[in-house]
Amino acid sequence: MSTAGMKTGLAITVAALSMLLGGCTSYQPAPKAFSEATIQPYRLDSGDRLRINVFEQAGLSGTYTVDQAGYVAFPLIGTVASRGHTLPELEGMIAAKLKQGYLRDPDVTIEVDRYRSVFIMGEVGQAGQYAYVPGMTIQNAIAVAGGFSPRANQASADVTRKINGRIITGRVPITDAVLAGDTIYIRERLF
């Protein structure tokens, strides 16, 4: 084999190895916004079920769900944009709309009755959609999903999360907090 042929073969080998190793680093560590999102006030999104109480107004008080478009359909005032808002913000928005010709001084309180689900995929006992519980960690979510499979990488997970309207994926340790709506992917270990 000639020197030129060896150099070409070596160049192809180096290129192939760099592409192969580059595929192993497709996920980056989670950005700072990941941990900051866990200490921010809860933001509503599609699938959240809310218990809305209007003081002394039994006909208006009840359970309402944030629909796929991000709205809550409320009696008298119609749909109210809810996606991305905190509970106090939504309370104020509903109270303000009720003041516009329906009630003199409405007292509105809102609690989350059921949070939107978390999704767990990859190397777990039973991948699927599971109920979110405040304070849940990735390790808790894995336990709910039947634990790790024998081939699972048990050190970290890839989490996809909506932060400020953007979908971001990052690699985090399994001790990190989970937020409602997160998708958790447990990778297969290499050896």
Secondary structure as GFF3:
##gff-version 3
##sequence-region A 1 191
A	DSSP	alpha_helix	3	23	.	.	.	ID=ss1
A	DSSP	alpha_helix	32	37	.	.	.	ID=ss2
A	DSSP	beta_strand	49	54	.	.	.	ID=ss3
A	DSSP	beta_strand	62	65	.	.	.	ID=ss4
A	DSSP	beta_strand	71	74	.	.	.	ID=ss5
A	DSSP	beta_strand	78	81	.	.	.	ID=ss6
A	DSSP	alpha_helix	87	99	.	.	.	ID=ss7
A	DSSP	beta_strand	108	114	.	.	.	ID=ss8
A	DSSP	beta_strand	118	122	.	.	.	ID=ss9
A	DSSP	beta_strand	128	130	.	.	.	ID=ss10
A	DSSP	alpha_helix	138	144	.	.	.	ID=ss11
A	DSSP	beta_strand	156	163	.	.	.	ID=ss12
A	DSSP	beta_strand	166	173	.	.	.	ID=ss13
A	DSSP	beta_strand	183	186	.	.	.	ID=ss14
###
